Amino acid sequence: MVTNVELDHHAHYSCLQGVKDVFQRFARLLPPTGLLVLVAGSGGEYLAAETPAKAVLCALAGTAGSPAGGASYVAAVERMDSGGSRFTVLRDGEAVTPVELRVPGEHNVLNALCALAVLERAGVPLAEAAPCLGGFSGAARRFQEVGRHSGVVVVDDYAHHPSELVATIRAARLGDHHRVIAVFQPHLYSRTRYLQREFGRALTLADEAVVTDIFASREEPEPGVTGKLVVDAYLAERPSGPVAYLPRLADVVRYLQGRVAPGDMVLTLGAGDVFHAGEELLAALKKRQGDLARHGE
């Protein structure tokens, strides 16, 4: 199953073609009796011609991968909100079974559709497999609710690539929140240097954004490469903001304390330790409420 092919891990791949070549070699390892599941519009469709195995395409109804466009498995979405989704699986244009998910976002609909395609090939009927997906509550650090206090909900997600940010912020916006405030911690200097514009553009999908300094992980610092590059890219897309560059997580917590209001969602994004900002924000909100109670306010 290949859900997307994009340029990433820039320390190893200098261009998209390098990534595509690796996936191509991987797909060619499949035997003729194997199965390759692809997603319409994901950049991986070219792999169908690179494997001796059968290749099937999954898509959302109404996209380029509709049945007329050659998709074998299509999700006809009937409901999609912050609580999940409901859709009908169409196989070769024929309605087969309904599916209900507890995890939000179009990307999770496509993930579920791909999983069903694999399960059917493994011998599990779609109508039998579909109800099991309704029990999936998500993976750790993937749109994981950290907690709620004072009318503010904090959600954490491991998203660290622009496409992941887009999918996660769009999922967050399916709710009826007053504002979605995205707190993004870039991960890796090389990724930030190459994808700064894409990161900035993705963050404009939130109502407000906060960018921290880069979580270095396995890389050495690069002169001039900081989270401010992402902020500058954001401002190039949306000059009026609101966006803030706060390198330290402690400053992020103090900043948010003075800005969040009931009905807001704070979305922490990144593969580093940005989730601590969400945890500490909730602790600060609880402390503030306790202090007000003690003073009779």
N, C-alpha and C positions, 0 to 999 in steps of 0.2 A: 504494500500500500504506500503510495507516494502522494501526500496531500499538497505539497508545494515545492517548487524549485526556484530559489532566489539566491542572490549573491549575499554571502555572509562569511564569517571567519576569514577576514581579509588578510590576516597574517599568513594564511596558507593558500588563499585563492586570490589572484590579482584581477580576475574578471569573471563574469557570469559563465562564460564558456567552460572555464575550468571546473566549475561546480556541475555543469550539465554533463561534462565528460565523465565525471565520477558516477553520477546517477546512471548514465548510459552503460558503463561497465557493470554496474550493479544489476541493472535490468537484464543484461545479456546472460547473467548467471542462472536465471530461471530456466527450468527445464520446459520442454514443450507441453508437459502436463500441468504446468504451474498456472498461476493467475496473477495478473498485475492490475491493481485497482488505482485509478487516477481520478483527479478532480478537474472539472471544467473550469477554465480560467485561472489555473494555478501555476502555469508555466511548465508543467510536467507532461503535457499532452503528447509531446514529441516522442516520448518513451514507448508509445504504443507500437511504433514502427521499428523499435530497437530490441525487441525481445521475441524469442521463439514461443513464449507463452501467450495464452489468451489475455487480451487487455480489455477491461471494461471501464466505462466513464461514469462518474457520479456527478450530479448537478442539482441545483435548485431550479424549480419550475420557473419559466419566464426568463432564464438566462440563456447565454449562448449554448449552453449544454442541454437544452430542452430535448425531448424525444426526437423532434425534427432535426436537431443538431447532432444526433448520434449517441446520446447518453443512454446507457442501459438501465441505470437506477436514477430516479428523479424524486426529489422531495417536494411535494405540493404543500406549502406551509399554510396552515389555517390560523394559527395563533403564534405570536412571538412576543414575549415581554420579559421583564427582569426575573420572572419566576421560572422561565423555561420556554418550551414551545410544544406545539402539536402539529403534526404533519402526516400526510399519507404517502406511503411509498408506492411509486409507480415503477413497475418493471417492464421494460419494452412497451411503455405506453399504457399498461393495464394496472389499475389500482389493485394493490395486494393486501396491505395492512396499515392500520393507523399506528402512530408512534407518539408517545408523550415523553418529553425530557424535562428534567429538573434543573438543567444547566442552561444559561442563556446564550444567545448569539447565533448568527448564521453559521459560524465556523463549527459550532458543536452539532448543528443539524447535519452538516457535511461529514463531520467525523463519524456520527452515528450511521449515516447512510453507507459510508465506506465499510464500517464494521459489519453491517448487515450483509453487504455483498460478500465479505470474507466468510462470514458464518454460513451463508447459504452454500457457498462452494464447499465448506467443510461438512455439509450434510444436515445443517440445522435449518428447518423451514423458517421463512421470514415471520410468519404469524406466531411461531413459537419463540423466536429470538426477540421480537419487538418489545414485549412486555418487560423483559429483563432490563432493557435500557432505561426504563422509567425509575429503576432503583439506583441508578448511578448519580451520586451527589457531587461528583467532581473530584479532581486531584488536588493534593496539597499545593498551595500557592498558585492555583489557577482559579481566579475569581472567587477566592476564599474569603468569606466574611470574618473579619477579625473581631468585630464587636460593635455595639451601639451605645451611645450615651448622649443625653441632652438633645435628642432628635437628630443626631449625626451618626451616620453609618460609615464604617471604615472597611474597605475591601482591599485585599492584596492580590497581586497577580505577578507572575514571574516574567511577564512580557519584556523582552529586551531587544526586539527587532521591530522596525517600523510597522511591518504588516501585523505583528502581534499587538502593538499598541493600538492600531486602527480597529482591529477586531474586538479588543477588550473595551475600549472606550465606547464603541458603538453598542456593545452589549450593555454597558452601564447606562447608556442613554435610553434604553428601552424602558427603564423604570420611571416612576413619577417623581423623581428627585427635583428639588428646587434648583440645585446646581450640582454638576459633577466637577470636582476639583482633582486634577491629575497631578500626582507627585512622582516625577520620573528621575531615577538614578541611572545615568548611562553606564553601560557595562563594556569595558575595554576601550583603550585609547584608539586602537585601529578602527574599530566599528564606529566610534563617534566621529573620527576624522572623515571616513568615507561616506557615512550615512547621516551626517548632521542635518542636511536639508530635509531629508525624509522624516527624521525624528521631529524636527520643528513643525513640519506640515501635519504630521499625525496628531501632535498635541493640541493643535488648534481645534480639533473636534470636541475637546472638553470646554466647559464654560470658563475655566481658569486653570493655569498650569504653574507648577513650581518645579524647577530643575535644580538638582544637586550637583556636586562634583562627581567625577567619574569613579566608579568602583573598579580599581585597577586589576584585581584578580591576578592573572599570570603574566601581565605585561608591565614593562617599565614605563614611567611617564614619558610623554612626548612634549617637547616645548611648544607652548601655544595651544595645545589640545586640552580643553577643559569643557565643562558643561555649558559654559557661556556660548560656545559655538551653536549649541542647540537653541538657546534663547535667542540669539541673533537670527537664526533661521526661522524661528517662530515669528519674530517681529517683522521679518521680511514678508511673511504671509498675512499676518494680522498686526499691523503697526500699533493699534490701540491696546493690544494685550487683552485681558490682564495676564501677565506672566512675571515671575520673579526668579532670579538666580540666587540661590542660597546654598553655598557649597557644603555647609555642615548640617547634619541631620538635626542637631539640637536647635539650630536656628529655624529650621523648618517647623518644628513643633511649636516654638514660640510664635512664629508668624501665623500659623494656622489657628492657634488659640484665639487670636484676635479677629479672625476673619470668618470662621465657620459659624453657621446658623442652623437652627432646626430645619430639617428637610434636605440638608446637603449630604452628598456622598463624597468621601475622600478616598481616592483610588491610588494606592501606592503601586508603582510599576518598576520592575527591574529585577535582575538576577543576583543582585548583591544583598546588602543588609538594610535596604530601604524599608522593609516591613517593620523595623523597629520604630520608625517615625510614626506609623499608625498606632502601634501599641502604646507608645509614650503619649501620643495625643489623647487617646482614650483615658489614660491614667490622669493626665492633666485636667481633662474635662470633669472627671469624677472628683478630683481634689478641689477644683473650683466650686463645684456644687456643694461639697462638704463645707468649705470655708463660708459660703454664703449662708448655709443653714445654721452654722454655729453663730454667725453674727445676726441671725434673725432677719435676713433679707429675702 
